[in-house]
Amino acid sequence: MNRRNFFRNSSLISLGVLVTQFPAWSRSIFAWEQPIHNIETDKAIDPQWLASLYERGEKIKYFKSKNELKYIGMPIGGLHTGTVYIGGDGRLWLWQIYNESYDGMKEGVEPKIVLWNNGKEQVRIRPRDGSAYIEPAIADNLRVLEQGFAISVYYKGKQLIKELRENHWDEIVFEPSYPTCTVTYSSADFPVDVKLTAYSPFIPLDIENSSLPMTTLHVEVVNKTDQPLDVLISGWLENGVHKNRKDFSSVRKVSVSKDLIDGKALFFECQQVSEKDLIASDYGSMAISCQHSDAIAVAQIKEWPINPADLISEAGSSNIGFNELQVGSLTVKRKIPAATKVKISYAISWHFNNVHPKLKERIKDAQNGYWYGTKFSNAYHVLEYYNQERNKLDENTLLWADTWNDSTLPYWFLDRTFVNIGTLATANTYRFATGRFWGWEGIGACAGTCTHVWQYGQAMGRIFPELERNLREVTDLDIAFKPETGAIIFRAEYESRPAIDGQAGVVLRFYRDHQMSRDNVFLKRNWANLKKAIQFIIDQDKNGDGMTDTPMENTLDAVWEGEISWIVGLCLAAVQAGGAMATEMGDRNFAKLCYDYVKKGSVNMDKELFNGDYYIHRPNTESGRKNLGSYNTCHIDQVYGQAWTFQLGMPRINDQKQTLAALRALWKYNFTMDVGPYIKTHLNGRPYALAGEGGMVMNTNPKNEAKAYGENETWQLGYFHECMSGFEHQVAAHMMAEGMVEESLVLTRVIHDRYHAAKRNPFNEIECSDHYARAMASYGTFVNACGYAYHGPNKYLAFAPKVLPEKFKSPFTTAEAWGSYEQIQQDTEQTSQLSVAYGNLQLQKFSIGKVRDEPVQKDRLKAVLNNKPLKLSRVEDGSDKLTVTFQKELQLNKGDLLQITWS
């Protein structure tokens, strides 16, 4: 039924209900050409629900009994090694490891087009439009390869067997904490319970060991009975090399058992492959290992489904025709005493080193495969390395997971602000054999590690800063760089133009990446080109008022004209960062040029681009409002430049009162707890939030101006009516920094709820395709919740928690270390402590947010490292923070504890 017929057949009572709920509709129900702003000013947020957002709560869990497992797909492989998901029942799926993703050819996790009724008509939704949001991929439809586990128990004279799959157990609970997860299995009629723990090695700051093409799976079996049990634990994997080929009758599938130190592996490959297919994207190898020397290897399971008897007779090799199914298993026998448990560890690896031919046509660095291909010649060698180093790899991965979760911040908040770094462990990113990092915007869509998208992300720069430095140095300031002008081409080999917001974002990220370095070597090495890139930004101010006004491409895929608040502010922030770096380089003249520019631009932006309510887009005098723009509407990024200053610990570029007014305007005019009424009247946006879901709309017209977005509206106008999570996260981070804590938590939570497992995959925030890079902006909200600031070369670290600062604990990362920060306020005494869990931290200056605005009694200020008093050379006691400078530079190593106490 189309929309017109729906209303024709509806009663007047139904229509009256709509009018009552959404008053704007009573004036113009079908005014799709000139829709009226209909976001409610009263958000009607339940006070109890709001209070719950601050609570630590329980770890996130999804249940079979609540039908919450079918969409779950957590990336479980190493960074840049394809997309392998672990599903809600613990089985692996998707297997996007065959190098098939490419723009316009195969996009997203499931390249399908779905139909969606936008309220007026049926529209076609592609992967880049959000097809996986409307109809999420279902694990059971995309298993691709046979993989799994079975538990066989001899109990009361019977051989009982259950596979680790949804339909075999009464209850399954999936408990994620990226990069790890646990899946528990229980049934009343089965004598054991099972817990599966899965992860790929993931160690912040250690990009090499976090980029292995593999995953690990640890099966723990618990004897629930009062008697010992004989148990078989079996794990299996299909030979997936050249999977789905139809023309391979002469090819042989080969599986062979190989020994490991204290373990055993099955290695899968194809032989007698033609020369042309040796370079095909699906040519490679796979392997499965069991980290126990007594594992029984069966190179090919005889019967399918499995029969336990077939899994305990060693069969070390298999060579079969390509059209036959080849599944190999590794089985361990154990006798488990009553009321005890046993754990058996497995690992699975893959090695497909032939890059998509279209990428090889465009990218020189892609010619010789991937970075992991330079380290390992096949999948067995990956497992061989893991087996040798697994104690260290497992220990540090689990140590990070424990450190991340050992926090007073709510579990849901920790999950949503960190989970998007998982995009690095999908087919959205690659690291080529030359070492170059490269990414799509979303899987297979929009090439070139686009500067105006990737600049929103904060997670990679804090967790794996080496990757960001690689992107700056290899791509932005080299391959994409135009030394004659300082311009940075926003898609490198895939474009010929710069994008002004992307250009500013490169400079801002460079300053962050410099801060996340041990010393200033990175800055010194790149200063000549970076300085040109900064000058390019300054040069785009044609009328000399400190506000960028040169028409240029931006992240909304259009060339806007005039002085646009979000572009102006972003450029001011970038030039200010440039001034800071120039100062560090001793380039005083350029530093002065930058600071003078920022001073002038900031004054003019606050004066000329603030309409008393929010910041706007001032059209130029030549074309006026002829072309598309945001003009006098309320745009989500209007104070984005100011937001960046908090990520970098820089001075403000915008007046605080006006900035708060702008953020409150976004809350008032753009945020809604139910986007349904808005998207039904404001059409042509992509469906990244649906009726009944909350979100912040990109751009609204609260004054209901005619032709508010320009006289010649183009297709990009559709973006204005969407809820794109990366932009929303950016605003949430800014709100947190400015003290709008409740609004920040609400906005972050509604995004979290949009991605609840009952609705869609919690690990895949979607914009232009799946696992969209911009969503890594979510980590910025965590950064600001901690009030974190860091400058490695200056040996400076700071915290000023925004969420429940009286008793606060959170993880942190620096250039070469990570650990935990904790503070407690008891009566008049505040204690802050810094503990290092990994690496080495150089520290000279430490700043701490004060819970109480009271002077610190210097004689009651104590600094202690591992219970030994420290001497301070300086103490700065501000109204909101205390900063101490140590007389001698500190070197904090793993296990060290620094404590600062005052009253």
C-alpha positions in Angstrom: 0.0 0.0 0.0 1.5 3.4 -1.0 1.4 6.3 1.4 -1.6 8.1 -0.3 -3.7 4.9 -0.2 -2.7 4.3 3.4 -4.1 7.7 4.5 -7.2 7.3 2.2 -8.0 4.0 4.1 -7.2 5.4 7.5 -9.8 6.8 9.8 -10.1 10.5 10.8 -9.3 9.4 14.3 -5.9 8.1 13.1 -5.2 11.3 11.3 -6.2 13.2 14.3 -3.7 11.3 16.4 -0.9 12.1 14.0 -1.8 15.8 14.1 -1.8 15.8 17.9 1.5 14.1 18.1 3.2 16.1 15.4 1.7 19.5 15.2 3.7 20.5 12.1 1.8 17.9 10.2 -1.5 19.7 10.8 -0.2 22.6 8.7 1.4 20.6 5.9 1.2 16.8 6.1 2.6 16.2 2.6 4.8 19.3 2.2 7.8 17.3 1.1 9.0 20.1 -1.1 9.0 22.6 1.8 8.8 20.5 5.0 8.3 22.2 8.3 10.7 21.7 11.2 9.1 19.1 13.5 11.7 18.1 16.1 10.2 18.5 19.6 11.9 20.9 21.9 10.8 18.9 25.0 12.8 15.7 24.6 10.6 13.9 27.2 13.5 11.9 28.6 12.6 9.6 31.5 14.6 10.8 34.6 15.2 7.3 35.7 16.5 6.3 32.3 18.7 9.4 32.3 20.1 8.6 35.8 20.9 5.0 34.7 23.3 6.3 32.0 25.8 7.2 34.8 25.6 3.8 36.5 28.4 1.3 36.0 25.7 -1.3 35.2 26.4 -4.8 34.0 28.6 -6.1 31.3 26.9 -6.2 27.9 25.3 -9.6 27.2 23.1 -10.9 24.4 20.9 -13.9 24.9 19.6 -16.7 22.7 16.4 -16.6 24.8 15.8 -13.0 23.8 16.5 -13.7 20.1 19.5 -11.4 20.1 22.2 -13.6 18.4 21.4 -13.8 14.7 22.8 -10.4 13.6 25.9 -10.4 15.8 29.2 -10.2 13.8 32.2 -9.1 15.8 35.4 -8.7 13.8 37.6 -11.4 15.3 40.7 -11.3 13.0 43.8 -9.2 13.0 43.9 -5.7 11.7 43.9 -5.2 7.9 43.4 -9.0 7.2 39.9 -9.1 5.9 36.6 -9.5 7.7 36.0 -12.6 9.8 33.1 -12.4 12.2 32.3 -14.4 15.3 28.6 -14.8 15.6 26.3 -14.8 18.6 26.6 -18.6 19.0 30.4 -18.6 18.7 30.7 -19.8 15.1 32.8 -17.9 12.5 31.0 -16.3 9.5 31.3 -13.9 6.6 34.9 -14.8 5.8 35.5 -11.7 3.7 39.2 -12.7 3.2 39.2 -13.2 -0.5 40.1 -9.7 -1.6 36.8 -9.1 -3.4 35.7 -5.7 -2.1 35.9 -2.9 -4.6 34.0 0.3 -5.2 31.0 -0.3 -7.4 31.7 -4.0 -7.7 31.3 -5.5 -4.3 30.6 -3.1 -1.4 29.7 -3.8 2.2 29.5 -7.0 4.2 26.6 -8.2 2.0 26.3 -6.6 -1.5 22.6 -6.5 -1.8 20.0 -3.9 -2.7 16.9 -3.6 -0.5 13.6 -1.7 -0.8 12.6 0.8 1.8 9.5 2.9 2.1 10.6 6.4 3.1 7.1 7.5 3.8 6.4 8.7 0.3 7.6 5.9 -2.0 9.7 2.7 -2.2 13.4 3.5 -2.7 16.3 1.3 -3.5 18.9 1.1 -0.8 22.5 0.0 -1.7 25.1 -1.1 0.8 26.6 2.4 0.8 23.1 3.7 1.5 22.5 1.5 4.5 21.0 -1.8 3.2 22.6 -3.5 6.2 20.8 -1.1 8.4 17.4 -1.8 6.9 18.0 -5.6 6.5 21.1 -6.6 8.6 23.1 -9.5 7.4 22.1 -12.8 9.1 24.9 -15.0 10.3 23.2 -18.3 9.2 22.9 -16.9 5.6 26.7 -16.1 5.3 28.5 -19.0 7.0 30.6 -19.5 3.8 32.9 -22.1 5.4 32.3 -25.1 7.7 33.8 -24.3 11.1 32.9 -25.2 14.6 33.3 -27.2 17.8 31.7 -30.2 19.3 31.7 -31.5 22.9 31.2 -35.3 23.2 30.6 -36.7 26.7 30.2 -40.3 27.9 27.7 -40.1 30.7 25.4 -42.7 32.3 26.2 -45.2 29.7 25.5 -42.9 26.7 27.6 -40.9 24.3 26.1 -37.4 24.3 27.2 -34.8 21.8 26.5 -31.1 21.2 28.0 -28.7 18.8 28.6 -25.1 19.8 25.8 -23.7 17.8 22.5 -22.0 18.7 20.0 -24.8 18.1 21.9 -27.3 20.3 21.7 -25.5 23.7 18.9 -24.2 25.9 20.7 -20.9 26.5 23.6 -19.2 24.9 25.0 -15.9 26.1 27.3 -13.7 24.0 29.4 -11.3 26.1 31.5 -8.9 24.1 34.2 -6.5 25.1 36.0 -5.8 21.9 38.6 -7.1 21.0 37.6 -10.1 23.1 34.3 -12.0 23.7 33.0 -14.9 25.6 30.2 -17.2 24.6 28.6 -19.5 27.3 26.5 -22.5 26.5 24.2 -24.3 29.0 21.5 -27.0 28.8 19.6 -28.7 31.6 20.0 -32.1 29.9 23.8 -32.0 29.3 26.4 -32.8 32.0 28.8 -30.0 31.1 28.6 -26.3 30.5 30.9 -24.6 28.0 32.6 -21.2 27.7 34.3 -20.1 24.5 36.6 -17.1 24.7 37.7 -15.6 21.4 40.1 -12.9 20.2 42.9 -12.2 17.8 46.0 -10.7 19.4 45.2 -7.1 20.0 47.8 -5.0 21.8 47.6 -1.2 21.8 50.8 0.4 20.4 52.0 -3.0 19.0 50.7 -2.9 15.4 52.9 -5.8 14.3 51.4 -8.3 16.7 47.9 -6.9 16.3 47.9 -7.5 12.6 48.1 -11.3 12.3 45.7 -13.0 9.9 44.2 -15.2 12.5 42.0 -15.7 15.5 42.2 -17.7 18.7 39.4 -19.7 20.3 39.7 -21.1 23.8 37.1 -23.8 24.9 36.5 -24.3 28.6 34.4 -27.3 29.6 32.9 -27.4 33.1 31.8 -30.7 34.6 28.5 -30.0 36.4 28.2 -33.5 37.8 29.5 -35.2 40.9 31.5 -37.8 39.0 34.4 -37.7 36.5 33.6 -37.4 32.8 35.4 -38.6 29.7 35.1 -35.8 27.2 36.1 -35.2 23.6 36.7 -31.6 22.5 36.8 -31.3 18.7 37.4 -28.3 16.5 37.2 -28.3 12.7 37.6 -26.1 9.7 36.9 -26.4 6.0 39.5 -25.9 3.3 38.3 -22.5 2.0 41.0 -21.9 -0.6 39.3 -20.8 -3.9 35.9 -21.2 -2.2 32.9 -21.1 -4.6 35.0 -21.6 -7.8 33.1 -23.7 -10.4 35.8 -24.3 -13.0 38.4 -26.1 -11.0 37.9 -29.8 -11.9 41.7 -30.4 -12.3 42.5 -28.7 -9.0 43.2 -30.8 -5.9 42.3 -29.8 -2.3 45.1 -30.8 0.1 45.0 -31.0 3.9 48.1 -32.1 5.9 48.9 -32.4 9.6 51.9 -30.5 10.9 53.5 -30.4 14.3 53.9 -27.3 16.4 55.8 -26.9 19.7 53.4 -28.4 22.2 50.6 -28.4 19.5 49.4 -29.7 16.2 48.0 -28.0 13.1 46.2 -28.8 9.9 47.4 -26.9 6.8 45.0 -26.4 3.9 45.9 -25.4 0.3 45.0 -26.2 -3.3 47.4 -27.8 -5.7 47.6 -28.1 -9.5 46.3 -24.5 -9.7 46.8 -22.8 -13.1 49.3 -20.0 -13.5 46.6 -17.4 -13.9 44.8 -18.5 -10.7 48.0 -18.4 -8.7 47.6 -14.6 -8.8 43.8 -14.6 -8.3 42.5 -12.8 -5.2 41.2 -16.1 -3.7 44.4 -18.0 -4.0 46.1 -18.7 -0.6 46.1 -21.0 2.3 44.3 -21.7 5.6 45.1 -23.6 8.8 43.7 -24.6 12.2 45.8 -25.5 15.2 45.3 -26.9 18.7 47.8 -25.9 21.3 48.0 -29.3 22.8 50.5 -31.9 21.7 48.2 -34.9 22.2 45.6 -33.5 19.7 44.4 -36.0 17.2 44.4 -34.7 13.6 41.9 -35.9 11.0 42.8 -34.3 7.7 39.3 -35.0 6.3 36.2 -35.9 8.3 34.6 -38.9 6.7 31.0 -38.2 7.5 29.0 -35.0 7.8 27.5 -34.0 10.2 30.3 -35.2 12.4 30.5 -38.6 14.1 32.7 -38.6 17.2 34.2 -41.9 16.2 35.6 -40.4 13.1 37.5 -37.7 15.0 39.7 -39.9 17.2 41.5 -42.0 14.5 44.5 -40.1 13.2 44.5 -39.3 9.5 47.4 -37.0 8.7 46.8 -36.1 5.1 44.0 -35.8 2.5 44.2 -35.1 -1.2 40.9 -34.9 -2.9 39.1 -33.4 -6.0 38.1 -29.8 -5.8 34.4 -30.4 -5.9 34.5 -32.5 -2.7 34.1 -31.1 0.7 37.3 -31.1 2.8 36.9 -30.5 6.5 39.7 -31.3 8.9 39.5 -31.6 12.7 41.7 -31.6 15.8 40.4 -33.4 18.8 41.5 -33.7 22.4 40.5 -36.4 24.9 40.2 -35.3 28.5 38.9 -36.8 31.8 37.4 -34.0 33.8 37.1 -34.7 37.6 33.8 -33.8 39.2 33.0 -30.1 39.6 36.2 -29.0 37.8 37.0 -27.7 34.3 39.5 -28.0 31.5 40.5 -25.5 28.8 41.6 -26.4 25.3 43.0 -23.7 23.0 42.6 -23.5 19.2 43.7 -21.0 16.5 42.6 -20.4 12.9 44.6 -18.6 10.3 44.3 -17.5 6.7 46.7 -16.1 4.1 45.4 -14.6 0.9 48.1 -12.2 -0.3 46.8 -11.3 -3.8 45.4 -7.8 -3.7 42.3 -7.0 -5.8 43.5 -6.3 -9.4 41.7 -2.9 -9.5 43.6 -1.7 -6.5 46.9 -2.9 -8.1 46.0 -0.8 -11.2 45.8 2.4 -9.2 48.1 1.9 -6.3 51.8 1.3 -6.6 52.2 0.0 -3.1 49.6 -2.8 -3.7 51.7 -4.6 -6.3 53.3 -7.2 -4.0 50.5 -8.0 -1.6 50.1 -7.2 2.1 52.3 -6.5 5.0 51.5 -9.9 6.6 52.7 -11.5 3.4 56.2 -10.1 3.9 56.2 -11.8 7.4 54.6 -15.2 6.6 54.6 -17.3 3.4 51.5 -19.2 4.3 48.8 -19.7 7.0 50.8 -22.4 8.8 53.7 -20.0 9.3 51.2 -17.6 10.9 50.2 -20.3 13.5 53.8 -21.3 13.9 54.7 -17.7 15.0 51.6 -17.5 17.2 52.5 -20.8 18.9 56.0 -19.5 19.7 54.8 -16.2 21.0 51.4 -17.0 22.3 52.1 -16.6 26.0 53.1 -13.0 25.4 50.4 -12.3 22.8 47.6 -13.8 24.9 48.8 -12.2 28.1 49.0 -8.7 26.7 45.7 -9.0 24.8 43.8 -10.1 27.9 45.7 -7.5 30.0 44.4 -4.7 27.7 40.9 -6.1 27.9 41.1 -6.2 31.7 42.7 -2.7 31.8 40.0 -1.3 29.5 37.1 -2.7 31.6 38.7 -1.9 35.0 36.9 1.5 35.0 34.2 3.3 36.8 32.7 4.4 33.5 29.5 2.6 32.5 30.0 -0.7 30.6 27.7 0.5 27.8 29.8 3.7 27.4 33.1 1.8 27.3 31.6 -0.5 24.6 30.2 2.2 22.3 33.2 4.5 22.5 35.7 1.8 21.7 33.9 -0.7 19.5 34.4 1.2 16.3 38.1 0.6 16.2 37.0 -2.8 15.0 36.8 -1.3 11.5 40.6 -1.8 11.4 40.0 -5.5 11.6 37.7 -5.7 8.6 38.2 -5.5 4.8 37.8 -1.7 5.2 41.5 -1.3 5.7 44.7 -2.7 4.3 48.4 -2.5 5.0 50.3 -3.2 1.8 53.7 -5.0 1.6 55.5 -1.6 1.5 54.1 -0.9 4.9 51.6 1.7 3.7 48.3 1.9 5.5 45.2 2.4 3.2 41.4 2.4 3.7 38.0 2.8 2.2 35.4 5.0 3.9 33.3 1.9 4.4 34.0 -1.6 3.2 34.6 -1.4 -0.6 33.1 2.1 -0.9 34.8 5.4 -1.6 38.5 4.8 -2.0 41.7 6.5 -0.9 41.7 6.9 2.9 39.6 10.0 2.3 41.0 12.9 4.4 37.6 14.5 5.0 36.2 11.3 6.4 39.1 9.7 8.2 39.9 13.0 10.0 36.9 12.5 12.3 38.3 9.3 13.8 40.1 9.5 17.1 40.6 5.8 18.0 43.4 4.8 15.7 45.6 7.8 16.6 45.4 6.9 20.3 45.5 3.1 20.2 47.8 2.5 17.1 49.4 5.9 16.5 52.0 4.3 14.2 49.3 3.8 11.6 48.2 7.5 11.7 51.9 8.6 11.4 52.2 6.2 8.5 49.2 7.8 6.8 50.5 11.3 7.4 54.0 10.6 6.1 53.5 8.1 3.3 50.2 9.4 1.9 49.1 12.8 3.0 52.5 14.6 2.8 53.9 12.5 0.0 51.8 10.6 -2.5 48.8 13.0 -2.1 50.9 16.1 -1.6 51.4 19.0 -4.1 54.6 20.7 -3.0 54.1 23.7 -5.3 50.9 24.7 -3.4 50.8 22.7 -0.3 47.5 21.1 -1.3 46.7 17.5 -0.1 44.6 15.5 -2.6 41.9 14.1 -0.5 41.8 10.6 -2.1 45.4 10.4 -3.1 45.6 8.3 -6.3 41.8 8.4 -6.7 41.4 12.2 -6.9 43.0 15.3 -8.3 41.6 18.0 -5.9 42.1 18.9 -2.3 39.2 19.1 0.2 39.4 22.0 2.6 38.1 20.2 5.6 40.3 17.2 4.8 43.3 19.5 4.5 42.6 21.0 7.9 42.0 17.5 9.4 45.4 16.3 8.2 47.1 19.2 10.1 45.1 18.6 13.2 45.8 14.9 13.1 49.5 15.6 12.5 49.6 17.5 15.8 47.8 14.7 17.6 50.2 12.2 16.1 53.2 14.3 17.1 51.8 14.4 20.6 51.4 10.7 20.6 55.1 10.3 19.8 58.0 9.9 22.2 60.0 12.8 20.8 59.9 15.4 18.0 61.7 13.3 15.3 58.4 12.8 13.4 57.6 16.5 13.4 61.1 17.5 12.3 61.2 15.0 9.5 58.0 16.3 8.0 58.0 20.0 8.9 58.9 21.4 5.5 55.8 19.8 3.8 53.5 20.3 6.8 54.3 24.0 6.9 53.3 24.2 3.2 50.0 22.4 4.0 49.3 24.9 6.8 50.1 27.8 4.5 47.7 26.4 1.9 44.9 26.7 4.5 45.8 30.3 5.3 45.9 31.1 1.5 42.2 30.1 1.2 41.1 33.2 3.0 40.8 35.5 0.0 39.4 38.6 1.7 41.9 38.5 4.6 39.4 38.4 7.5 40.7 35.1 8.9 37.8 33.1 7.6 38.3 30.6 4.8 36.1 31.6 1.8 37.6 29.7 -1.2 35.0 27.3 -2.7 36.3 23.8 -2.3 35.2 20.2 -1.9 34.1 19.1 1.6 32.8 16.0 3.3 29.3 16.6 2.1 30.5 16.0 -1.4 29.8 19.5 -2.7 31.7 22.7 -3.3 30.2 25.3 -1.0 30.6 29.1 -1.4 30.9 31.8 1.2 32.2 31.7 4.8 30.9 28.5 6.5 31.2 28.2 10.2 32.3 24.6 10.4 34.9 25.1 7.6 36.1 28.4 9.1 36.4 26.9 12.6 38.1 23.7 11.4 40.7 25.8 9.5 41.3 28.1 12.5 41.9 25.0 14.7 44.3 23.6 12.2 46.2 26.9 11.9 46.4 27.1 15.7 47.8 23.6 15.7 50.3 24.8 13.1 51.3 27.6 15.3 52.0 25.3 18.2 54.1 23.0 16.0 56.0 26.0 14.6 56.8 27.1 18.1 58.2 23.7 18.9 60.2 23.8 15.7 61.6 27.2 16.7 60.0 28.8 13.6 58.9 31.9 15.4 57.9 33.9 12.3 55.6 31.3 11.1 54.2 30.7 14.5 53.4 34.4 14.8 51.7 34.3 11.3 49.6 31.4 12.5 48.6 32.9 15.8 47.8 36.3 14.3 45.6 34.6 11.7 43.7 32.6 14.4 43.2 35.7 16.6 41.7 37.6 13.7 39.6 34.7 12.4 38.3 33.8 15.8 37.0 37.3 16.5 35.4 37.5 13.1 33.8 34.1 13.3 32.2 34.8 16.7 31.1 38.2 15.4 30.0 37.5 11.9 28.9 33.9 11.8 26.9 33.7 15.0 23.2 34.6 14.6 22.5 34.8 18.4 21.4 31.2 18.5 24.0 29.2 16.6 26.8 29.5 14.0 25.8 29.8 10.3 27.0 29.8 6.8 27.4 33.4 5.3 27.0 33.4 1.6 29.4 35.3 -0.6 28.3 38.5 -2.3 28.6 37.2 -5.9 26.3 34.2 -5.9 24.4 34.7 -2.7 22.3 31.7 -1.8 22.0 30.4 -5.3 23.9 27.1 -4.7 23.5 24.5 -2.0 24.7 25.4 1.5 23.6 25.4 5.2 23.2 29.2 5.4 20.9 30.1 8.3 20.1 26.5 9.3 21.4 24.6 12.2 24.3 22.4 11.1 25.8 19.5 13.1 29.4 20.4 12.6 29.1 24.2 13.1 31.6 24.2 16.1 33.7 21.2 15.0 36.9 23.2 15.0 36.3 24.1 18.7 35.7 20.4 19.3 39.1 19.5 17.9 40.8 21.9 20.4 39.8 19.6 23.3 41.2 16.6 21.6 44.6 18.4 21.4 44.7 20.4 24.6 44.7 23.7 22.7 43.3 27.1 23.6 39.7 27.9 22.5 39.0 29.3 19.1 35.4 30.2 19.8 33.7 32.1 22.6 32.6 29.6 25.3 29.1 31.1 25.8 28.4 31.2 22.1 29.8 27.7 21.6 27.5 26.4 24.4 24.6 28.2 22.8 25.4 26.5 19.5 25.6 23.0 21.2 22.3 23.7 23.0 20.7 24.7 19.6 21.8 21.4 18.2 20.2 19.7 21.1 17.0 21.7 20.8 16.6 21.7 17.0 18.5 18.6 15.7 18.3 16.0 18.5 15.2 13.8 18.9 14.4 10.7 20.8 12.4 9.5 17.7 13.5 10.4 14.2 10.4 8.9 12.7 8.3 12.1 12.2 11.3 14.0 10.8 12.5 11.4 8.2 8.9 10.9 7.0 8.6 14.6 6.1 12.2 15.3 5.1 12.9 12.9 2.3 15.9 11.6 0.3 18.1 11.0 3.3 19.7 7.5 3.7 18.2 5.4 6.5 20.8 5.3 9.2 18.2 5.8 11.9 14.6 4.7 11.7 11.3 5.5 13.3 11.4 4.8 17.0 15.1 5.5 17.3 16.8 8.5 18.6 19.5 10.6 16.9 20.8 14.0 15.9 19.8 15.1 12.4 22.6 16.6 10.3 21.0 19.9 9.5 17.6 21.4 10.3 15.7 24.5 9.4 14.3 25.6 12.7 13.2 29.0 11.3 11.3 27.3 8.5 12.8 29.5 5.9 11.8 29.0 2.3 14.7 27.7 0.1 16.8 27.5 3.3 19.5 25.4 1.6 19.8 27.5 -1.5 17.8 28.1 -4.6 19.4 25.3 -6.6 19.1 22.2 -4.4 21.1 19.2 -5.5 21.2 15.6 -4.5 23.6 16.3 -1.6 20.7 17.9 0.2 19.6 14.4 1.2 22.6 14.2 3.6 21.1 17.0 5.7 18.2 14.8 6.7 20.2 11.9 7.9 21.6 10.7 11.2 25.2 9.7 10.6 26.8 8.3 13.7 30.3 9.7 13.0 29.0 13.2 13.1 26.9 12.5 16.1 29.9 11.1 18.0 31.8 14.2 17.2 29.1 16.3 18.8 28.8 14.0 21.8 32.5 14.3 22.4 32.3 18.1 22.2 29.3 18.2 24.5 31.2 16.1 27.0 34.2 18.5 26.9 32.1 21.6 27.4 30.3 20.1 30.5 27.1 19.1 28.8 27.6 15.6 30.2 23.9 14.5 30.2 23.4 15.5 26.6 26.6 13.7 25.6 25.6 10.5 27.4 22.1 10.6 25.9 23.4 11.1 22.4 25.9 8.3 22.7 23.4 6.0 24.3 20.8 6.4 21.5 23.5 5.5 19.0 24.3 2.5 21.2 20.6 1.5 21.3 20.3 1.9 17.5 22.9 -0.9 17.3 21.4 -3.2 19.8 21.8 -6.9 18.7 18.1 -7.4 18.7 17.9 -4.9 15.8 21.2 -5.2 13.9 24.9 -5.9 14.2 26.3 -4.0 17.3 29.8 -3.9 15.8 28.9 -2.3 12.5 28.1 1.4 12.5 27.0 2.2 9.0 27.3 5.3 6.8 28.5 5.0 3.2 28.9 1.2 3.5 29.7 -1.0 6.5 32.2 -0.4 9.3 32.4 3.2 8.4 35.7 4.9 9.4 34.1 8.2 10.6 32.4 6.3 13.4 35.8 6.0 15.1 35.0 9.5 16.3 33.3 7.7 19.2 36.7 7.4 21.0 36.8 11.2 21.3 33.9 11.0 23.7 35.9 8.7 25.9 38.9 11.0 25.7 36.8 13.9 26.9 35.0 12.0 29.6 38.5 11.4 31.1 39.6 14.9 30.5 42.7 13.4 29.0 45.5 15.4 27.4 49.0 14.2 26.5 52.1 15.5 24.8 54.8 12.9 24.5 57.7 15.1 23.4 56.9 17.5 26.3 56.5 14.6 28.7 53.1 16.0 29.8 50.0 14.0 30.8 46.7 15.3 32.2 43.3 14.1 33.4 40.2 16.0 34.4 37.3 13.5 34.5 33.8 14.8 33.5 31.8 11.7 34.6 31.5 11.1 38.4 35.0 12.6 39.2 34.6 11.9 42.9 35.4 8.3 42.3 36.9 7.7 38.9 39.0 5.2 37.1 39.8 4.7 33.4 42.4 3.3 31.0 44.8 5.5 29.1 47.4 5.2 26.4 50.5 7.2 25.6 53.3 7.0 23.0 54.8 3.9 24.5 52.7 2.9 27.4 49.2 2.2 28.7 47.7 1.7 32.0 45.1 3.1 34.4 44.3 6.5 36.0 42.3 6.7 39.2 41.2 9.5 41.5 39.2 9.5 44.7 37.8 12.5 46.7 37.2 11.8 50.4 36.2 14.7 52.5 38.9 17.4 51.8 41.5 14.9 50.5 42.0 14.0 46.8 44.2 11.1 45.8 45.2 10.5 42.2 47.2 7.6 41.0 48.7 6.5 37.7 49.6 2.9 37.1 51.5 1.5 34.1 50.4 -1.9 32.8 52.5 -2.0 29.6 55.5 -0.2 28.2 57.4 2.8 29.3 56.1 6.3 30.2 58.3 9.4 30.3 56.7 12.0 32.6 57.9 15.4 33.6 54.6 17.3 34.1 51.3 15.9 35.5 48.0 17.8 35.6 45.0 16.7 37.6 41.5 18.0 37.6 40.3 19.2 41.0 37.1 17.8 42.2 36.7 20.8 44.6 37.6 24.4 43.7 39.6 24.9 46.8 43.3 26.0 47.2 45.8 23.2 47.7 47.8 23.3 50.9 51.3 23.0 49.6 52.6 21.4 52.8 49.9 18.7 52.5 50.8 17.9 48.8 52.6 14.6 48.4 54.0 12.9 45.3 55.1 9.3 45.7 56.4 6.7 43.1 56.3 3.1 44.3 56.1 4.4 47.9 59.2 6.6 47.5 58.7 10.4 47.9 59.3 12.6 44.8 60.6 16.2 44.7 58.6 18.7 42.8 60.2 21.7 41.0 56.9 23.5 40.5 53.3 23.5 41.6 50.6 25.4 39.7 47.3 25.5 41.6 44.5 26.6 39.4 40.8 26.9 40.1 40.0 23.7 38.3 43.3 21.8 38.1 46.6 21.1 39.9 49.7 20.8 37.8 53.0 19.5 39.2 56.4 19.4 37.6 58.8 16.8 38.9 62.3 17.8 39.7 63.6 14.8 37.7 62.0 13.3 34.7 60.2 10.1 35.6 60.5 6.8 33.8 57.5 4.7 34.7 57.6 1.0 33.7 55.2 -1.9 33.9 54.0 -2.2 37.5 55.0 1.3 38.6 52.5 3.3 40.6 52.6 7.1 40.9 50.4 8.8 43.6 49.6 12.4 44.1 47.7 13.3 47.3 46.5 16.7 48.6 44.0 18.3 50.9 
